[in-house]
Amino acid sequence: MARLVGINHVAIDVGDLEEALAFYGRLFDLELRGRVPGMAFVDMGDQFLALSEGRDDGPDRHRHFGLVVDDREEVRRRLEEAGAEIVPTRSLRFRDPWGNNVEVVQYSDVQFTKAPGMGFDDLEKSESALAELREKGLG
């Protein structure tokens, strides 16, 4: 049986590609991996976010995905500055202008790790995340 080993990318639909790059560029330090007509690919270490132009359905109320960042509170500040819709939950969630429901997760608090040399060597893990990794034989 095949094992799940990670996520290569997440693709989201946006109404306008240039507006989406500008919006997400106000929140995150974006590095563009590439573009094809109607799509842009934004690097996230060894994964990427694919922005696909053409969304025309309503906002996601429950369906969401999580982006891991090195500074969740900085993202919260930038969301407030951008006037983005912050969804009231225990975590930090927001809806982008096209209704995508995005959760922002602090790297120190998640199980997964980045390999040395990927540019994330300065990031640390919380004790609870380290305990989860040890429990799975990964830390």
GUFITI-470479 format. One record per atom (N, C-alpha, C): residue in three letters; chain; atom name; z, x, y. Coordinates in pm, whole numbers, plus 50000, padded with zeros to 5 digits. Layout:
<fimis>
+--------+--------+-------+-------+-------+-------+
! residu ! chaine ! atome !    pz !    px !    py !
+--------+--------+-------+-------+-------+-------+
!    ALA !      A !    CA !     Z !     X !     Y !
...
+--------+--------+-------+-------+-------+-------+
</fimis>
This chain:
<fimis>
+--------+--------+-------+-------+-------+-------+
! residu ! chaine ! atome !    pz !    px !    py !
+--------+--------+-------+-------+-------+-------+
!    MET !      A !     N ! 50000 ! 50085 ! 49882 !
!    MET !      A !    CA ! 50000 ! 50000 ! 50000 !
!    MET !      A !     C ! 50000 ! 50089 ! 50124 !
!    ALA !      A !     N ! 49923 ! 50053 ! 50224 !
!    ALA !      A !    CA ! 49915 ! 50130 ! 50348 !
!    ALA !      A !     C ! 50043 ! 50111 ! 50429 !
!    ARG !      A !     N ! 50085 ! 50217 ! 50497 !
!    ARG !      A !    CA ! 50204 ! 50212 ! 50583 !
!    ARG !      A !     C ! 50162 ! 50202 ! 50729 !
!    LEU !      A !     N ! 50236 ! 50123 ! 50806 !
!    LEU !      A !    CA ! 50218 ! 50123 ! 50950 !
!    LEU !      A !     C ! 50281 ! 50251 ! 51004 !
!    VAL !      A !     N ! 50208 ! 50326 ! 51086 !
!    VAL !      A !    CA ! 50262 ! 50452 ! 51137 !
!    VAL !      A !     C ! 50268 ! 50456 ! 51290 !
!    GLY !      A !     N ! 50217 ! 50357 ! 51359 !
!    GLY !      A !    CA ! 50226 ! 50356 ! 51504 !
!    GLY !      A !     C ! 50121 ! 50266 ! 51564 !
!    ILE !      A !     N ! 50114 ! 50271 ! 51694 !
!    ILE !      A !    CA ! 50015 ! 50194 ! 51769 !
!    ILE !      A !     C ! 49926 ! 50292 ! 51841 !
!    ASN !      A !     N ! 49797 ! 50278 ! 51823 !
!    ASN !      A !    CA ! 49700 ! 50363 ! 51891 !
!    ASN !      A !     C ! 49680 ! 50316 ! 52035 !
!    HIS !      A !     N ! 49666 ! 50183 ! 52052 !
!    HIS !      A !    CA ! 49648 ! 50129 ! 52186 !
!    HIS !      A !     C ! 49685 ! 49982 ! 52190 !
!    VAL !      A !     N ! 49705 ! 49935 ! 52311 !
!    VAL !      A !    CA ! 49723 ! 49793 ! 52338 !
!    VAL !      A !     C ! 49612 ! 49756 ! 52435 !
!    ALA !      A !     N ! 49544 ! 49644 ! 52410 !
!    ALA !      A !    CA ! 49438 ! 49597 ! 52498 !
!    ALA !      A !     C ! 49485 ! 49469 ! 52566 !
!    ILE !      A !     N ! 49466 ! 49463 ! 52697 !
!    ILE !      A !    CA ! 49501 ! 49343 ! 52771 !
!    ILE !      A !     C ! 49382 ! 49300 ! 52855 !
!    ASP !      A !     N ! 49370 ! 49170 ! 52872 !
!    ASP !      A !    CA ! 49264 ! 49114 ! 52955 !
!    ASP !      A !     C ! 49314 ! 49101 ! 53098 !
!    VAL !      A !     N ! 49230 ! 49141 ! 53192 !
!    VAL !      A !    CA ! 49261 ! 49129 ! 53335 !
!    VAL !      A !     C ! 49143 ! 49061 ! 53402 !
!    GLY !      A !     N ! 49167 ! 49001 ! 53518 !
!    GLY !      A !    CA ! 49060 ! 48933 ! 53587 !
!    GLY !      A !     C ! 48961 ! 49027 ! 53652 !
!    ASP !      A !     N ! 49011 ! 49133 ! 53713 !
!    ASP !      A !    CA ! 48927 ! 49228 ! 53786 !
!    ASP !      A !     C ! 48975 ! 49369 ! 53754 !
!    LEU !      A !     N ! 48887 ! 49451 ! 53705 !
!    LEU !      A !    CA ! 48923 ! 49585 ! 53659 !
!    LEU !      A !     C ! 48974 ! 49675 ! 53772 !
!    GLU !      A !     N ! 48908 ! 49675 ! 53885 !
!    GLU !      A !    CA ! 48951 ! 49760 ! 53997 !
!    GLU !      A !     C ! 49087 ! 49716 ! 54049 !
!    GLU !      A !     N ! 49108 ! 49584 ! 54059 !
!    GLU !      A !    CA ! 49237 ! 49533 ! 54103 !
!    GLU !      A !     C ! 49347 ! 49570 ! 54003 !
!    ALA !      A !     N ! 49314 ! 49563 ! 53874 !
!    ALA !      A !    CA ! 49413 ! 49597 ! 53771 !
!    ALA !      A !     C ! 49451 ! 49745 ! 53778 !
!    LEU !      A !     N ! 49352 ! 49832 ! 53796 !
!    LEU !      A !    CA ! 49382 ! 49975 ! 53809 !
!    LEU !      A !     C ! 49467 ! 50001 ! 53933 !
!    ALA !      A !     N ! 49439 ! 49931 ! 54042 !
!    ALA !      A !    CA ! 49519 ! 49947 ! 54163 !
!    ALA !      A !     C ! 49661 ! 49895 ! 54141 !
!    PHE !      A !     N ! 49676 ! 49777 ! 54078 !
!    PHE !      A !    CA ! 49808 ! 49720 ! 54053 !
!    PHE !      A !     C ! 49891 ! 49812 ! 53965 !
!    TYR !      A !     N ! 49838 ! 49849 ! 53849 !
!    TYR !      A !    CA ! 49915 ! 49934 ! 53758 !
!    TYR !      A !     C ! 49935 ! 50074 ! 53816 !
!    GLY !      A !     N ! 49843 ! 50118 ! 53902 !
!    GLY !      A !    CA ! 49859 ! 50246 ! 53970 !
!    GLY !      A !     C ! 49972 ! 50247 ! 54071 !
!    ARG !      A !     N ! 50012 ! 50130 ! 54121 !
!    ARG !      A !    CA ! 50128 ! 50122 ! 54209 !
!    ARG !      A !     C ! 50259 ! 50132 ! 54131 !
!    LEU !      A !     N ! 50253 ! 50103 ! 54001 !
!    LEU !      A !    CA ! 50373 ! 50104 ! 53917 !
!    LEU !      A !     C ! 50392 ! 50233 ! 53840 !
!    PHE !      A !     N ! 50282 ! 50290 ! 53792 !
!    PHE !      A !    CA ! 50287 ! 50403 ! 53700 !
!    PHE !      A !     C ! 50195 ! 50515 ! 53746 !
!    ASP !      A !     N ! 50228 ! 50635 ! 53705 !
!    ASP !      A !    CA ! 50141 ! 50751 ! 53727 !
!    ASP !      A !     C ! 50029 ! 50741 ! 53623 !
!    LEU !      A !     N ! 49912 ! 50692 ! 53663 !
!    LEU !      A !    CA ! 49803 ! 50666 ! 53569 !
!    LEU !      A !     C ! 49713 ! 50787 ! 53553 !
!    GLU !      A !     N ! 49676 ! 50811 ! 53428 !
!    GLU !      A !    CA ! 49573 ! 50909 ! 53398 !
!    GLU !      A !     C ! 49464 ! 50835 ! 53322 !
!    LEU !      A !     N ! 49348 ! 50825 ! 53383 !
!    LEU !      A !    CA ! 49238 ! 50752 ! 53324 !
!    LEU !      A !     C ! 49175 ! 50834 ! 53212 !
!    ARG !      A !     N ! 49172 ! 50778 ! 53092 !
!    ARG !      A !    CA ! 49112 ! 50844 ! 52976 !
!    ARG !      A !     C ! 48961 ! 50829 ! 52978 !
!    GLY !      A !     N ! 48915 ! 50713 ! 53024 !
!    GLY !      A !    CA ! 48771 ! 50689 ! 53028 !
!    GLY !      A !     C ! 48741 ! 50546 ! 53068 !
!    ARG !      A !     N ! 48612 ! 50519 ! 53083 !
!    ARG !      A !    CA ! 48567 ! 50386 ! 53121 !
!    ARG !      A !     C ! 48436 ! 50355 ! 53051 !
!    VAL !      A !     N ! 48416 ! 50228 ! 53024 !
!    VAL !      A !    CA ! 48287 ! 50174 ! 52983 !
!    VAL !      A !     C ! 48270 ! 50047 ! 53065 !
!    PRO !      A !     N ! 48152 ! 49991 ! 53073 !
!    PRO !      A !    CA ! 48137 ! 49869 ! 53153 !
!    PRO !      A !     C ! 48239 ! 49761 ! 53114 !
!    GLY !      A !     N ! 48318 ! 49717 ! 53211 !
!    GLY !      A !    CA ! 48415 ! 49611 ! 53188 !
!    GLY !      A !     C ! 48548 ! 49656 ! 53129 !
!    MET !      A !     N ! 48566 ! 49786 ! 53103 !
!    MET !      A !    CA ! 48691 ! 49834 ! 53045 !
!    MET !      A !     C ! 48731 ! 49968 ! 53104 !
!    ALA !      A !     N ! 48863 ! 49989 ! 53113 !
!    ALA !      A !    CA ! 48919 ! 50118 ! 53152 !
!    ALA !      A !     C ! 49030 ! 50151 ! 53054 !
!    PHE !      A !     N ! 49045 ! 50278 ! 53022 !
!    PHE !      A !    CA ! 49141 ! 50324 ! 52924 !
!    PHE !      A !     C ! 49239 ! 50420 ! 52992 !
!    VAL !      A !     N ! 49367 ! 50385 ! 52990 !
!    VAL !      A !    CA ! 49471 ! 50460 ! 53058 !
!    VAL !      A !     C ! 49558 ! 50531 ! 52955 !
!    ASP !      A !     N ! 49571 ! 50663 ! 52968 !
!    ASP !      A !    CA ! 49650 ! 50742 ! 52874 !
!    ASP !      A !     C ! 49798 ! 50708 ! 52882 !
!    MET !      A !     N ! 49862 ! 50708 ! 52765 !
!    MET !      A !    CA ! 50007 ! 50697 ! 52750 !
!    MET !      A !     C ! 50048 ! 50798 ! 52644 !
!    GLY !      A !     N ! 50042 ! 50926 ! 52678 !
!    GLY !      A !    CA ! 50069 ! 51029 ! 52578 !
!    GLY !      A !     C ! 49959 ! 51030 ! 52474 !
!    ASP !      A !     N ! 49994 ! 51005 ! 52347 !
!    ASP !      A !    CA ! 49896 ! 51003 ! 52239 !
!    ASP !      A !     C ! 49844 ! 50862 ! 52211 !
!    GLN !      A !     N ! 49874 ! 50768 ! 52297 !
!    GLN !      A !    CA ! 49829 ! 50630 ! 52287 !
!    GLN !      A !     C ! 49759 ! 50594 ! 52417 !
!    PHE !      A !     N ! 49707 ! 50472 ! 52425 !
!    PHE !      A !    CA ! 49647 ! 50431 ! 52552 !
!    PHE !      A !     C ! 49654 ! 50281 ! 52571 !
!    LEU !      A !     N ! 49640 ! 50242 ! 52697 !
!    LEU !      A !    CA ! 49633 ! 50103 ! 52736 !
!    LEU !      A !     C ! 49489 ! 50074 ! 52775 !
!    ALA !      A !     N ! 49430 ! 49974 ! 52712 !
!    ALA !      A !    CA ! 49292 ! 49935 ! 52742 !
!    ALA !      A !     C ! 49295 ! 49812 ! 52831 !
!    LEU !      A !     N ! 49236 ! 49823 ! 52949 !
!    LEU !      A !    CA ! 49225 ! 49710 ! 53040 !
!    LEU !      A !     C ! 49085 ! 49653 ! 53026 !
!    SER !      A !     N ! 49076 ! 49527 ! 52992 !
!    SER !      A !    CA ! 48947 ! 49463 ! 52966 !
!    SER !      A !     C ! 48925 ! 49352 ! 53067 !
!    GLU !      A !     N ! 48815 ! 49361 ! 53142 !
!    GLU !      A !    CA ! 48786 ! 49265 ! 53249 !
!    GLU !      A !     C ! 48741 ! 49133 ! 53191 !
!    GLY !      A !     N ! 48788 ! 49023 ! 53253 !
!    GLY !      A !    CA ! 48737 ! 48891 ! 53216 !
!    GLY !      A !     C ! 48840 ! 48789 ! 53176 !
!    ARG !      A !     N ! 48968 ! 48812 ! 53204 !
!    ARG !      A !    CA ! 49069 ! 48712 ! 53165 !
!    ARG !      A !     C ! 49054 ! 48587 ! 53249 !
!    ASP !      A !     N ! 49058 ! 48471 ! 53183 !
!    ASP !      A !    CA ! 49051 ! 48346 ! 53257 !
!    ASP !      A !     C ! 49145 ! 48240 ! 53200 !
!    ASP !      A !     N ! 49231 ! 48276 ! 53104 !
!    ASP !      A !    CA ! 49326 ! 48179 ! 53052 !
!    ASP !      A !     C ! 49458 ! 48192 ! 53127 !
!    GLY !      A !     N ! 49552 ! 48103 ! 53099 !
!    GLY !      A !    CA ! 49679 ! 48099 ! 53171 !
!    GLY !      A !     C ! 49772 ! 48213 ! 53135 !
!    PRO !      A !     N ! 49886 ! 48218 ! 53202 !
!    PRO !      A !    CA ! 49981 ! 48327 ! 53179 !
!    PRO !      A !     C ! 50047 ! 48318 ! 53041 !
!    ASP !      A !     N ! 50086 ! 48436 ! 52990 !
!    ASP !      A !    CA ! 50161 ! 48443 ! 52864 !
!    ASP !      A !     C ! 50307 ! 48409 ! 52893 !
!    ARG !      A !     N ! 50357 ! 48305 ! 52831 !
!    ARG !      A !    CA ! 50496 ! 48265 ! 52853 !
!    ARG !      A !     C ! 50591 ! 48342 ! 52760 !
!    HIS !      A !     N ! 50553 ! 48360 ! 52634 !
!    HIS !      A !    CA ! 50641 ! 48424 ! 52537 !
!    HIS !      A !     C ! 50580 ! 48551 ! 52479 !
!    ARG !      A !     N ! 50450 ! 48551 ! 52456 !
!    ARG !      A !    CA ! 50384 ! 48669 ! 52399 !
!    ARG !      A !     C ! 50394 ! 48783 ! 52500 !
!    HIS !      A !     N ! 50432 ! 48901 ! 52452 !
!    HIS !      A !    CA ! 50446 ! 49015 ! 52542 !
!    HIS !      A !     C ! 50426 ! 49143 ! 52464 !
!    PHE !      A !     N ! 50419 ! 49253 ! 52535 !
!    PHE !      A !    CA ! 50418 ! 49386 ! 52474 !
!    PHE !      A !     C ! 50508 ! 49474 ! 52559 !
!    GLY !      A !     N ! 50553 ! 49586 ! 52503 !
!    GLY !      A !    CA ! 50645 ! 49674 ! 52573 !
!    GLY !      A !     C ! 50581 ! 49808 ! 52604 !
!    LEU !      A !     N ! 50598 ! 49854 ! 52728 !
!    LEU !      A !    CA ! 50557 ! 49987 ! 52769 !
!    LEU !      A !     C ! 50682 ! 50073 ! 52783 !
!    VAL !      A !     N ! 50677 ! 50193 ! 52731 !
!    VAL !      A !    CA ! 50791 ! 50285 ! 52738 !
!    VAL !      A !     C ! 50769 ! 50379 ! 52856 !
!    VAL !      A !     N ! 50874 ! 50393 ! 52938 !
!    VAL !      A !    CA ! 50866 ! 50478 ! 53057 !
!    VAL !      A !     C ! 50984 ! 50574 ! 53060 !
!    ASP !      A !     N ! 50972 ! 50676 ! 53145 !
!    ASP !      A !    CA ! 51082 ! 50771 ! 53160 !
!    ASP !      A !     C ! 51183 ! 50725 ! 53264 !
!    ASP !      A !     N ! 51151 ! 50623 ! 53347 !
!    ASP !      A !    CA ! 51243 ! 50578 ! 53452 !
!    ASP !      A !     C ! 51220 ! 50429 ! 53480 !
!    ARG !      A !     N ! 51290 ! 50346 ! 53404 !
!    ARG !      A !    CA ! 51275 ! 50201 ! 53415 !
!    ARG !      A !     C ! 51315 ! 50149 ! 53553 !
!    GLU !      A !     N ! 51419 ! 50206 ! 53611 !
!    GLU !      A !    CA ! 51464 ! 50158 ! 53742 !
!    GLU !      A !     C ! 51364 ! 50189 ! 53852 !
!    GLU !      A !     N ! 51291 ! 50300 ! 53839 !
!    GLU !      A !    CA ! 51185 ! 50329 ! 53934 !
!    GLU !      A !     C ! 51074 ! 50224 ! 53923 !
!    VAL !      A !     N ! 51043 ! 50183 ! 53801 !
!    VAL !      A !    CA ! 50941 ! 50078 ! 53782 !
!    VAL !      A !     C ! 50990 ! 49948 ! 53844 !
!    ARG !      A !     N ! 51118 ! 49915 ! 53825 !
!    ARG !      A !    CA ! 51173 ! 49792 ! 53885 !
!    ARG !      A !     C ! 51156 ! 49796 ! 54038 !
!    ARG !      A !     N ! 51188 ! 49911 ! 54098 !
!    ARG !      A !    CA ! 51175 ! 49926 ! 54242 !
!    ARG !      A !     C ! 51031 ! 49904 ! 54287 !
!    ARG !      A !     N ! 50938 ! 49964 ! 54214 !
!    ARG !      A !    CA ! 50796 ! 49951 ! 54249 !
!    ARG !      A !     C ! 50745 ! 49809 ! 54227 !
!    LEU !      A !     N ! 50795 ! 49741 ! 54124 !
!    LEU !      A !    CA ! 50759 ! 49600 ! 54103 !
!    LEU !      A !     C ! 50804 ! 49515 ! 54221 !
!    GLU !      A !     N ! 50927 ! 49539 ! 54267 !
!    GLU !      A !    CA ! 50979 ! 49465 ! 54382 !
!    GLU !      A !     C ! 50896 ! 49492 ! 54506 !
!    GLU !      A !     N ! 50862 ! 49620 ! 54528 !
!    GLU !      A !    CA ! 50778 ! 49657 ! 54644 !
!    GLU !      A !     C ! 50641 ! 49589 ! 54638 !
!    ALA !      A !     N ! 50587 ! 49577 ! 54516 !
!    ALA !      A !    CA ! 50455 ! 49518 ! 54499 !
!    ALA !      A !     C ! 50459 ! 49365 ! 54503 !
!    GLY !      A !     N ! 50580 ! 49308 ! 54505 !
!    GLY !      A !    CA ! 50592 ! 49163 ! 54505 !
!    GLY !      A !     C ! 50553 ! 49100 ! 54373 !
!    ALA !      A !     N ! 50564 ! 49177 ! 54265 !
!    ALA !      A !    CA ! 50527 ! 49128 ! 54132 !
!    ALA !      A !     C ! 50629 ! 49026 ! 54083 !
!    GLU !      A !     N ! 50585 ! 48940 ! 53993 !
!    GLU !      A !    CA ! 50674 ! 48841 ! 53934 !
!    GLU !      A !     C ! 50759 ! 48908 ! 53826 !
!    ILE !      A !     N ! 50888 ! 48924 ! 53854 !
!    ILE !      A !    CA ! 50981 ! 48979 ! 53755 !
!    ILE !      A !     C ! 51038 ! 48862 ! 53678 !
!    VAL !      A !     N ! 51026 ! 48867 ! 53546 !
!    VAL !      A !    CA ! 51070 ! 48758 ! 53458 !
!    VAL !      A !     C ! 51219 ! 48775 ! 53433 !
!    PRO !      A !     N ! 51300 ! 48672 ! 53459 !
!    PRO !      A !    CA ! 51445 ! 48685 ! 53439 !
!    PRO !      A !     C ! 51481 ! 48689 ! 53290 !
!    THR !      A !     N ! 51512 ! 48809 ! 53242 !
!    THR !      A !    CA ! 51557 ! 48832 ! 53104 !
!    THR !      A !     C ! 51662 ! 48943 ! 53107 !
!    ARG !      A !     N ! 51718 ! 48974 ! 52990 !
!    ARG !      A !    CA ! 51814 ! 49084 ! 52980 !
!    ARG !      A !     C ! 51747 ! 49218 ! 53006 !
!    SER !      A !     N ! 51620 ! 49228 ! 52973 !
!    SER !      A !    CA ! 51547 ! 49352 ! 52991 !
!    SER !      A !     C ! 51466 ! 49344 ! 53120 !
!    LEU !      A !     N ! 51381 ! 49442 ! 53144 !
!    LEU !      A !    CA ! 51291 ! 49437 ! 53259 !
!    LEU !      A !     C ! 51155 ! 49389 ! 53210 !
!    ARG !      A !     N ! 51118 ! 49269 ! 53251 !
!    ARG !      A !    CA ! 50987 ! 49213 ! 53219 !
!    ARG !      A !     C ! 50921 ! 49166 ! 53346 !
!    PHE !      A !     N ! 50788 ! 49177 ! 53347 !
!    PHE !      A !    CA ! 50713 ! 49125 ! 53460 !
!    PHE !      A !     C ! 50583 ! 49066 ! 53412 !
!    ARG !      A !     N ! 50523 ! 48981 ! 53495 !
!    ARG !      A !    CA ! 50389 ! 48930 ! 53471 !
!    ARG !      A !     C ! 50297 ! 48996 ! 53571 !
!    ASP !      A !     N ! 50189 ! 49051 ! 53521 !
!    ASP !      A !    CA ! 50091 ! 49109 ! 53612 !
!    ASP !      A !     C ! 50013 ! 48996 ! 53678 !
!    PRO !      A !     N ! 49927 ! 49025 ! 53775 !
!    PRO !      A !    CA ! 49855 ! 48918 ! 53844 !
!    PRO !      A !     C ! 49769 ! 48829 ! 53754 !
!    TRP !      A !     N ! 49743 ! 48869 ! 53630 !
!    TRP !      A !    CA ! 49658 ! 48792 ! 53538 !
!    TRP !      A !     C ! 49741 ! 48722 ! 53432 !
!    GLY !      A !     N ! 49874 ! 48728 ! 53443 !
!    GLY !      A !    CA ! 49961 ! 48655 ! 53353 !
!    GLY !      A !     C ! 50006 ! 48731 ! 53231 !
!    ASN !      A !     N ! 49967 ! 48859 ! 53216 !
!    ASN !      A !    CA ! 50016 ! 48938 ! 53103 !
!    ASN !      A !     C ! 50165 ! 48961 ! 53120 !
!    ASN !      A !     N ! 50240 ! 48937 ! 53013 !
!    ASN !      A !    CA ! 50385 ! 48949 ! 53012 !
!    ASN !      A !     C ! 50420 ! 49087 ! 52957 !
!    VAL !      A !     N ! 50475 ! 49174 ! 53042 !
!    VAL !      A !    CA ! 50497 ! 49313 ! 53006 !
!    VAL !      A !     C ! 50646 ! 49345 ! 53012 !
!    GLU !      A !     N ! 50698 ! 49403 ! 52905 !
!    GLU !      A !    CA ! 50836 ! 49450 ! 52903 !
!    GLU !      A !     C ! 50835 ! 49601 ! 52927 !
!    VAL !      A !     N ! 50929 ! 49649 ! 53007 !
!    VAL !      A !    CA ! 50939 ! 49790 ! 53039 !
!    VAL !      A !     C ! 51065 ! 49844 ! 52971 !
!    VAL !      A !     N ! 51048 ! 49945 ! 52885 !
!    VAL !      A !    CA ! 51155 ! 49999 ! 52803 !
!    VAL !      A !     C ! 51179 ! 50145 ! 52839 !
!    GLN !      A !     N ! 51305 ! 50184 ! 52846 !
!    GLN !      A !    CA ! 51342 ! 50322 ! 52878 !
!    GLN !      A !     C ! 51325 ! 50410 ! 52754 !
!    TYR !      A !     N ! 51254 ! 50522 ! 52767 !
!    TYR !      A !    CA ! 51229 ! 50613 ! 52654 !
!    TYR !      A !     C ! 51358 ! 50657 ! 52586 !
!    SER !      A !     N ! 51460 ! 50685 ! 52663 !
!    SER !      A !    CA ! 51585 ! 50735 ! 52604 !
!    SER !      A !     C ! 51647 ! 50635 ! 52507 !
!    ASP !      A !     N ! 51611 ! 50507 ! 52517 !
!    ASP !      A !    CA ! 51673 ! 50402 ! 52438 !
!    ASP !      A !     C ! 51592 ! 50356 ! 52317 !
!    VAL !      A !     N ! 51475 ! 50415 ! 52292 !
!    VAL !      A !    CA ! 51392 ! 50371 ! 52181 !
!    VAL !      A !     C ! 51393 ! 50473 ! 52068 !
!    GLN !      A !     N ! 51358 ! 50428 ! 51948 !
!    GLN !      A !    CA ! 51359 ! 50516 ! 51831 !
!    GLN !      A !     C ! 51249 ! 50619 ! 51832 !
!    PHE !      A !     N ! 51130 ! 50583 ! 51873 !
!    PHE !      A !    CA ! 51020 ! 50676 ! 51855 !
!    PHE !      A !     C ! 51036 ! 50798 ! 51945 !
!    THR !      A !     N ! 50974 ! 50908 ! 51902 !
!    THR !      A !    CA ! 50981 ! 51033 ! 51977 !
!    THR !      A !     C ! 50840 ! 51084 ! 52002 !
!    LYS !      A !     N ! 50830 ! 51171 ! 52098 !
!    LYS !      A !    CA ! 50704 ! 51238 ! 52129 !
!    LYS !      A !     C ! 50714 ! 51381 ! 52078 !
!    ALA !      A !     N ! 50606 ! 51431 ! 52023 !
!    ALA !      A !    CA ! 50604 ! 51567 ! 51967 !
!    ALA !      A !     C ! 50616 ! 51670 ! 52079 !
!    PRO !      A !     N ! 50678 ! 51784 ! 52049 !
!    PRO !      A !    CA ! 50687 ! 51891 ! 52149 !
!    PRO !      A !     C ! 50548 ! 51932 ! 52197 !
!    GLY !      A !     N ! 50539 ! 51966 ! 52325 !
!    GLY !      A !    CA ! 50414 ! 52011 ! 52383 !
!    GLY !      A !     C ! 50326 ! 51901 ! 52439 !
!    MET !      A !     N ! 50371 ! 51774 ! 52432 !
!    MET !      A !    CA ! 50291 ! 51663 ! 52482 !
!    MET !      A !     C ! 50319 ! 51633 ! 52629 !
!    GLY !      A !     N ! 50410 ! 51712 ! 52690 !
!    GLY !      A !    CA ! 50443 ! 51688 ! 52830 !
!    GLY !      A !     C ! 50566 ! 51601 ! 52850 !
!    PHE !      A !     N ! 50638 ! 51573 ! 52743 !
!    PHE !      A !    CA ! 50757 ! 51489 ! 52752 !
!    PHE !      A !     C ! 50883 ! 51564 ! 52707 !
!    ASP !      A !     N ! 50877 ! 51695 ! 52703 !
!    ASP !      A !    CA ! 50987 ! 51776 ! 52650 !
!    ASP !      A !     C ! 51115 ! 51762 ! 52731 !
!    ASP !      A !     N ! 51106 ! 51718 ! 52856 !
!    ASP !      A !    CA ! 51224 ! 51706 ! 52941 !
!    ASP !      A !     C ! 51299 ! 51575 ! 52921 !
!    LEU !      A !     N ! 51247 ! 51483 ! 52840 !
!    LEU !      A !    CA ! 51311 ! 51353 ! 52820 !
!    LEU !      A !     C ! 51415 ! 51360 ! 52710 !
!    GLU !      A !     N ! 51526 ! 51290 ! 52731 !
!    GLU !      A !    CA ! 51636 ! 51290 ! 52633 !
!    GLU !      A !     C ! 51653 ! 51150 ! 52575 !
!    LYS !      A !     N ! 51726 ! 51144 ! 52463 !
!    LYS !      A !    CA ! 51754 ! 51019 ! 52394 !
!    LYS !      A !     C ! 51900 ! 50982 ! 52412 !
!    SER !      A !     N ! 51928 ! 50849 ! 52414 !
!    SER !      A !    CA ! 52066 ! 50802 ! 52417 !
!    SER !      A !     C ! 52127 ! 50822 ! 52278 !
!    GLU !      A !     N ! 52259 ! 50818 ! 52269 !
!    GLU !      A !    CA ! 52327 ! 50834 ! 52141 !
!    GLU !      A !     C ! 52287 ! 50724 ! 52043 !
!    SER !      A !     N ! 52270 ! 50600 ! 52092 !
!    SER !      A !    CA ! 52233 ! 50491 ! 52001 !
!    SER !      A !     C ! 52092 ! 50512 ! 51944 !
!    ALA !      A !     N ! 51998 ! 50561 ! 52026 !
!    ALA !      A !    CA ! 51863 ! 50588 ! 51976 !
!    ALA !      A !     C ! 51866 ! 50703 ! 51876 !
!    LEU !      A !     N ! 51944 ! 50808 ! 51904 !
!    LEU !      A !    CA ! 51957 ! 50919 ! 51809 !
!    LEU !      A !     C ! 52016 ! 50873 ! 51678 !
!    ALA !      A !     N ! 52116 ! 50783 ! 51683 !
!    ALA !      A !    CA ! 52176 ! 50731 ! 51561 !
!    ALA !      A !     C ! 52074 ! 50653 ! 51479 !
!    GLU !      A !     N ! 51990 ! 50573 ! 51546 !
!    GLU !      A !    CA ! 51885 ! 50498 ! 51475 !
!    GLU !      A !     C ! 51786 ! 50594 ! 51409 !
!    LEU !      A !     N ! 51750 ! 50699 ! 51478 !
!    LEU !      A !    CA ! 51657 ! 50798 ! 51420 !
!    LEU !      A !     C ! 51720 ! 50867 ! 51298 !
!    ARG !      A !     N ! 51847 ! 50908 ! 51310 !
!    ARG !      A !    CA ! 51917 ! 50973 ! 51197 !
!    ARG !      A !     C ! 51927 ! 50879 ! 51077 !
!    GLU !      A !     N ! 51954 ! 50751 ! 51107 !
!    GLU !      A !    CA ! 51966 ! 50650 ! 51000 !
!    GLU !      A !     C ! 51838 ! 50639 ! 50919 !
!    LYS !      A !     N ! 51725 ! 50661 ! 50983 !
!    LYS !      A !    CA ! 51596 ! 50654 ! 50914 !
!    LYS !      A !     C ! 51549 ! 50791 ! 50864 !
!    GLY !      A !     N ! 51635 ! 50893 ! 50881 !
!    GLY !      A !    CA ! 51598 ! 51026 ! 50837 !
!    GLY !      A !     C ! 51496 ! 51093 ! 50928 !
!    LEU !      A !     N ! 51491 ! 51053 ! 51054 !
!    LEU !      A !    CA ! 51390 ! 51103 ! 51145 !
!    LEU !      A !     C ! 51448 ! 51194 ! 51255 !
!    GLY !      A !     N ! 51578 ! 51215 ! 51257 !
!    GLY !      A !    CA ! 51634 ! 51295 ! 51366 !
!    GLY !      A !     C ! 51736 ! 51394 ! 51321 !
+--------+--------+-------+-------+-------+-------+
</fimis>
